[in-house]
Amino acid sequence: MSESEITTLINEKLPMQLDCVSWNKKFDILAIGAYMIDPADSTKRVGKIFLMQLKLEEDYDNDKNGKPHKLIQENDLSGVLDLRWEPVNQMELAVATSGSIDVYIMDSEKYELTLVDSLHLNSMALYIQWMDPLKLIFSDSDGVLNIVTTTPLKIEASKKVHDNLTWVVQYSPLNNLVFAGSDEGKFTGFLLENIDDEEKHYVKKFEVGVTSILFLSETNVAVGSYDDTLRIFSIDLLNPIFLSLKKKIQFGGAVWRTICLPYVSDSTVKPETEEDLLLVAACARNGIHLIHLNRTDWSYDTKATCLEHEGFLAYGLDVKLNKTTKKYVIASCYFDNQQLHVWKTHTFE
């Protein structure tokens, strides 16, 4: 699929550097996070949450003169490093900032955010994930992993696993596994019940920093890093766990964010199976890549590449699938040119 087969819905510069996006898939709402150094105090970071409502994809297709989105709300807060909607009810937004963990609730009629609770931190929260509707896990700039309850916001458990910036943490409810990766290249994994037992931690040292982690199944994980490579490992649930390398994929840019969805197409020659995935990767200064990945033999082929903002830091990424049209809608954002880019694929053949 060439660049010409990608349809841009939004390509807009916002008034701050952008680094994260999250789709509210229930209401077609997009949350965008931003941060910058405080002009009045270089030791502090300030940020914003932009909340946008998008027209349904079908409406936009039938109304080319209509504006496909509107800005609902703009909230000022500390520098935003990550944000994520609660995946079950899609009404709560967890936000990782340079000085706190914040939880907002969205009004289902006005689509506006209201701050519910905030937990002050002495470090920067870098990555956040919902473990269940009442619990979060986040990593921070001191190399600590923290598990937090949300009613109220309270740290339930914490463990220092790295010496510095831990860019990413991932929890899998399928097998109760936690993986985390840091700027120093250290990669750590353990069963959640073994969080305090370092003898049961799996530790691997990459040559460069680990920037993304993605569970592809209960027994497979993909790890992205600064060396432009995504490595796919099988997971052996030993004690401690053990990883075996299965595949390397080169992207030509640091693999900053990865997302996986079911692969759908209109192909009658080779219909997709449960082993077919669409993997989407935001690769720093080398755009967004969509690949069709098969879990049986780890073969893959590139389905689309978006280089609309090639050369700029692609930090934020989220994807949703319209199962009716069999099209994927990608939200990406770029740090240094402050650009939000929302686009969709054509149906894959």
C-alpha positions as CSV (number, residue, x, y, z in Angstrom):
1,M,0.0,0.0,0.0
2,S,1.5,3.3,-1.1
3,E,1.3,6.7,0.6
4,S,-1.4,7.7,-1.9
5,E,-3.7,5.0,-0.6
6,I,-3.8,6.6,2.9
7,T,-6.6,9.2,3.5
8,T,-5.8,12.0,5.9
9,L,-8.6,13.1,8.2
10,I,-6.8,15.6,10.4
11,N,-3.4,17.2,10.0
12,E,-3.2,20.0,12.5
13,K,-0.5,21.8,14.4
14,L,-1.4,22.2,18.1
15,P,0.1,24.9,20.5
16,M,2.5,22.5,22.3
17,Q,4.8,19.6,21.7
18,L,2.8,16.4,21.5
19,D,3.8,13.0,22.8
20,C,0.8,10.7,23.4
21,V,-2.7,10.0,22.1
22,S,-5.5,7.7,23.1
23,W,-8.7,6.8,21.3
24,N,-11.9,6.5,23.3
25,K,-13.3,3.9,21.0
26,K,-16.8,4.1,22.5
27,F,-17.4,7.7,21.7
28,D,-15.0,8.6,18.9
29,I,-13.1,10.9,21.2
30,L,-9.4,11.4,21.0
31,A,-7.3,12.5,24.0
32,I,-3.9,14.1,23.1
33,G,-1.2,14.7,25.6
34,A,1.5,17.5,25.4
35,Y,4.4,18.8,27.4
36,M,7.2,21.4,27.3
37,I,9.8,22.9,29.5
38,D,8.2,25.7,31.6
39,P,9.5,29.0,30.1
40,A,9.5,30.5,33.5
41,D,11.4,27.7,35.2
42,S,13.6,25.3,33.3
43,T,13.4,22.7,36.1
44,K,9.7,22.2,35.6
45,R,7.5,20.9,32.8
46,V,4.0,22.1,31.9
47,G,1.5,20.3,29.7
48,K,-2.0,20.0,28.3
49,I,-4.7,17.5,27.5
50,F,-6.5,18.2,24.3
51,L,-9.9,16.5,23.9
52,M,-11.2,16.2,20.4
53,Q,-14.4,14.7,19.0
54,L,-14.3,13.2,15.5
55,K,-17.1,12.6,13.1
56,L,-17.8,9.0,12.5
57,E,-15.8,7.7,9.6
58,E,-18.9,7.1,7.4
59,D,-20.1,10.6,8.0
60,Y,-16.9,12.1,6.9
61,D,-16.8,10.0,3.8
62,N,-20.2,11.4,2.8
63,D,-19.4,15.0,3.7
64,K,-16.1,16.0,2.2
65,N,-16.7,19.7,3.0
66,G,-17.4,19.1,6.6
67,K,-14.8,19.5,9.3
68,P,-14.0,16.0,10.6
69,H,-13.3,17.1,14.2
70,K,-13.9,19.7,16.9
71,L,-11.9,20.6,20.0
72,I,-14.0,20.0,23.0
73,Q,-11.7,20.8,25.9
74,E,-8.1,22.0,26.6
75,N,-6.8,21.3,30.1
76,D,-3.6,22.7,31.6
77,L,-1.6,20.6,34.0
78,S,2.0,19.3,34.5
79,G,3.8,17.9,31.5
80,V,1.9,14.9,30.1
81,L,4.0,11.9,29.4
82,D,1.3,9.3,28.8
83,L,-2.5,8.8,28.9
84,R,-4.9,6.0,28.5
85,W,-8.7,5.4,28.6
86,E,-10.0,2.6,30.8
87,P,-10.6,-0.1,28.3
88,V,-13.8,-1.6,29.6
89,N,-16.2,1.4,30.2
90,Q,-14.1,4.0,28.4
91,M,-15.2,6.7,30.8
92,E,-12.1,7.2,32.8
93,L,-8.8,8.7,31.6
94,A,-5.6,7.9,33.4
95,V,-2.8,10.5,32.9
96,A,0.9,10.1,33.7
97,T,2.5,13.5,34.2
98,S,5.9,15.0,35.3
99,G,4.7,15.2,38.9
100,S,1.5,13.2,39.4
101,I,-0.9,10.4,38.4
102,D,-4.3,11.9,37.5
103,V,-7.6,10.2,36.9
104,Y,-10.4,12.1,35.0
105,I,-13.9,11.0,34.3
106,M,-15.7,12.0,31.1
107,D,-19.3,13.3,31.0
108,S,-21.1,11.0,28.5
109,E,-23.2,13.9,27.1
110,K,-20.9,16.9,27.0
111,Y,-17.7,14.7,26.5
112,E,-15.8,16.9,29.0
113,L,-13.3,15.7,31.5
114,T,-13.5,16.3,35.3
115,L,-10.5,15.6,37.6
116,V,-11.5,12.8,40.0
117,D,-8.2,12.3,41.9
118,S,-4.5,13.1,41.7
119,L,-1.5,11.4,43.3
120,H,1.6,13.6,43.8
121,L,4.9,12.1,42.8
122,N,8.5,13.0,43.4
123,S,9.5,11.6,40.0
124,M,8.1,11.7,36.4
125,A,5.5,9.1,35.5
126,L,6.5,7.9,32.0
127,Y,4.1,5.2,31.0
128,I,0.7,4.1,32.4
129,Q,-1.6,1.1,31.8
130,W,-4.9,-0.1,33.2
131,M,-4.5,-3.5,34.9
132,D,-8.3,-3.7,35.5
133,P,-11.0,-1.0,36.0
134,L,-9.8,-0.2,39.5
135,K,-6.0,-0.6,39.2
136,L,-3.1,1.0,37.3
137,I,0.5,0.2,36.8
138,F,3.0,2.9,35.8
139,S,6.8,3.3,35.4
140,D,8.8,6.4,36.3
141,S,12.0,8.3,35.8
142,D,13.7,6.7,38.8
143,G,13.3,3.1,37.4
144,V,10.4,2.2,39.8
145,L,7.3,0.2,38.8
146,N,4.2,1.2,40.8
147,I,0.8,-0.4,41.2
148,V,-1.9,2.0,42.1
149,T,-5.5,1.6,43.2
150,T,-7.9,4.2,41.8
151,T,-10.6,4.5,44.5
152,P,-8.8,6.4,45.9
153,L,-5.5,6.9,44.1
154,K,-3.0,5.1,46.3
155,I,0.2,3.2,45.7
156,E,-0.4,-0.4,46.6
157,A,3.0,-1.8,45.6
158,S,6.3,-0.5,44.2
159,K,9.6,-2.0,43.1
160,K,12.8,-0.4,41.8
161,V,13.9,-2.5,38.9
162,H,16.1,-0.1,36.9
163,D,18.6,2.7,37.5
164,N,17.0,5.4,35.4
165,L,14.2,6.3,33.0
166,T,11.9,3.3,32.6
167,W,10.1,4.2,29.4
168,V,7.6,1.4,29.2
169,V,5.9,-1.2,31.4
170,Q,3.4,-3.8,30.2
171,Y,1.1,-6.1,32.2
172,S,-0.7,-9.1,30.8
173,P,-3.8,-10.4,32.7
174,L,-3.6,-13.6,30.6
175,N,-0.6,-14.9,32.6
176,N,-0.1,-12.2,35.3
177,L,3.3,-11.2,33.7
178,V,5.0,-7.8,33.9
179,F,7.7,-6.6,31.6
180,A,9.5,-3.2,31.8
181,G,12.3,-1.6,29.7
182,S,14.6,1.3,30.5
183,D,16.8,3.9,28.8
184,E,19.9,2.1,29.9
185,G,18.8,-1.0,27.9
186,K,17.8,-3.1,30.9
187,F,14.7,-5.3,30.4
188,T,13.0,-6.9,33.3
189,G,10.2,-9.5,33.5
190,F,8.5,-11.3,36.3
191,L,5.2,-12.9,37.5
192,L,3.3,-10.2,39.4
193,E,3.3,-12.3,42.6
194,N,7.1,-12.3,42.4
195,I,7.5,-8.5,42.2
196,D,9.6,-8.4,45.4
197,D,11.6,-11.6,44.7
198,E,14.5,-10.5,42.5
199,E,15.8,-14.0,42.3
200,K,12.7,-14.8,40.2
201,H,13.1,-11.8,37.9
202,Y,14.2,-12.3,34.3
203,V,16.8,-9.6,33.4
204,K,18.2,-9.0,29.9
205,K,20.6,-6.2,28.9
206,F,20.1,-4.7,25.4
207,E,22.9,-2.7,23.8
208,V,20.5,0.3,23.6
209,G,17.5,1.6,25.4
210,V,14.2,-0.3,25.4
211,T,11.3,1.9,24.2
212,S,8.3,-0.3,23.6
213,I,6.9,-3.6,24.8
214,L,3.8,-5.4,23.4
215,F,2.2,-8.7,24.2
216,L,1.3,-10.5,21.0
217,S,-0.2,-13.4,22.8
218,E,0.0,-15.2,26.1
219,T,3.3,-16.7,25.1
220,N,4.9,-14.0,22.8
221,V,6.1,-10.5,23.4
222,A,7.6,-7.8,21.0
223,V,10.3,-5.5,22.3
224,G,11.3,-2.3,20.5
225,S,14.4,-0.3,21.1
226,Y,16.6,2.6,20.0
227,D,18.4,0.5,17.4
228,D,15.4,0.6,15.0
229,T,14.6,-3.1,15.7
230,L,11.5,-4.9,17.0
231,R,12.4,-8.3,18.5
232,I,9.8,-10.9,18.9
233,F,10.4,-13.5,21.7
234,S,8.6,-16.6,22.9
235,I,7.9,-16.7,26.7
236,D,8.7,-19.8,28.7
237,L,6.8,-19.6,32.0
238,L,9.6,-21.1,34.1
239,N,10.7,-19.7,37.5
240,P,12.2,-17.3,36.6
241,I,10.6,-16.9,33.1
242,F,12.8,-17.1,30.0
243,L,12.6,-15.5,26.6
244,S,13.7,-17.0,23.3
245,L,14.3,-14.8,20.2
246,K,12.0,-15.7,17.3
247,K,12.2,-12.8,14.9
248,K,13.8,-9.4,14.2
249,I,12.1,-6.7,12.2
250,Q,14.0,-3.5,11.1
251,F,12.0,-0.3,10.9
252,G,14.6,2.4,10.2
253,G,13.7,4.4,13.3
254,A,13.6,3.9,17.0
255,V,10.6,1.8,17.8
256,W,8.8,4.1,20.2
257,R,5.2,2.8,20.3
258,T,3.7,-0.5,19.1
259,I,0.0,-1.6,18.9
260,C,-1.5,-4.8,17.7
261,L,-5.0,-5.5,16.3
262,P,-6.7,-8.4,14.5
263,Y,-5.8,-8.3,10.8
264,V,-8.7,-7.9,8.4
265,S,-8.8,-7.7,4.6
266,D,-11.0,-8.3,1.6
267,S,-8.7,-11.1,0.3
268,T,-10.4,-14.1,-1.1
269,V,-7.1,-15.7,-2.0
270,K,-5.8,-16.1,1.6
271,P,-8.5,-15.3,4.2
272,E,-7.1,-14.1,7.6
273,T,-7.0,-16.4,10.6
274,E,-6.7,-15.9,14.3
275,E,-2.9,-16.0,13.9
276,D,-2.9,-13.0,11.6
277,L,-2.2,-9.6,13.3
278,L,-1.8,-6.0,12.2
279,L,1.1,-4.6,14.0
280,V,1.5,-0.8,13.9
281,A,4.8,0.9,14.9
282,A,5.6,4.5,15.5
283,C,9.3,4.8,14.6
284,A,10.7,8.1,15.9
285,R,11.9,10.0,12.9
286,N,10.9,7.4,10.3
287,G,7.1,7.6,10.3
288,I,4.4,5.0,11.1
289,H,4.5,1.5,9.7
290,L,1.7,-1.1,9.4
291,I,2.7,-4.7,8.9
292,H,0.7,-7.9,8.5
293,L,2.3,-10.4,11.0
294,N,1.5,-14.1,11.2
295,R,2.1,-15.8,14.6
296,T,2.5,-19.3,13.1
297,D,5.8,-18.7,11.4
298,W,6.4,-15.0,12.2
299,S,6.3,-14.1,8.5
300,Y,5.3,-10.5,7.8
301,D,4.7,-8.0,5.0
302,T,4.3,-4.2,5.0
303,K,0.8,-3.1,4.3
304,A,1.2,0.7,4.7
305,T,3.8,3.3,5.6
306,C,3.0,6.9,6.5
307,L,5.9,9.3,6.1
308,E,3.8,12.4,6.1
309,H,6.0,13.8,8.9
310,E,9.2,11.9,8.2
311,G,12.2,13.4,10.2
312,F,10.1,14.4,13.2
313,L,9.7,12.5,16.4
314,A,6.7,10.2,16.2
315,Y,6.0,9.6,19.8
316,G,2.2,9.2,20.2
317,L,0.2,6.4,18.5
318,D,-3.2,4.7,18.8
319,V,-5.2,2.7,16.3
320,K,-8.8,1.6,16.0
321,L,-10.5,-0.8,13.6
322,N,-13.8,-0.1,11.9
323,K,-15.0,-3.7,11.4
324,T,-17.8,-2.7,9.0
325,T,-15.5,-0.9,6.5
326,K,-12.4,-3.1,7.3
327,K,-10.4,0.1,7.6
328,Y,-8.0,1.1,10.3
329,V,-8.0,4.7,11.7
330,I,-4.6,5.8,13.1
331,A,-3.9,8.7,15.4
332,S,-0.3,9.7,15.5
333,C,1.4,12.8,17.0
334,Y,4.8,14.3,16.7
335,F,6.9,16.0,19.3
336,D,9.1,18.6,17.6
337,N,6.7,19.9,15.0
338,Q,3.6,19.7,17.3
339,Q,1.6,18.0,14.7
340,L,-1.5,15.8,15.2
341,H,-2.1,13.4,12.2
342,V,-5.2,11.3,12.0
343,W,-5.5,9.1,9.0
344,K,-7.1,5.9,7.7
345,T,-6.1,3.0,5.5
346,H,-7.9,1.8,2.5
347,T,-9.2,-1.8,2.8
348,F,-6.4,-4.3,2.5
349,E,-6.6,-6.7,-0.4
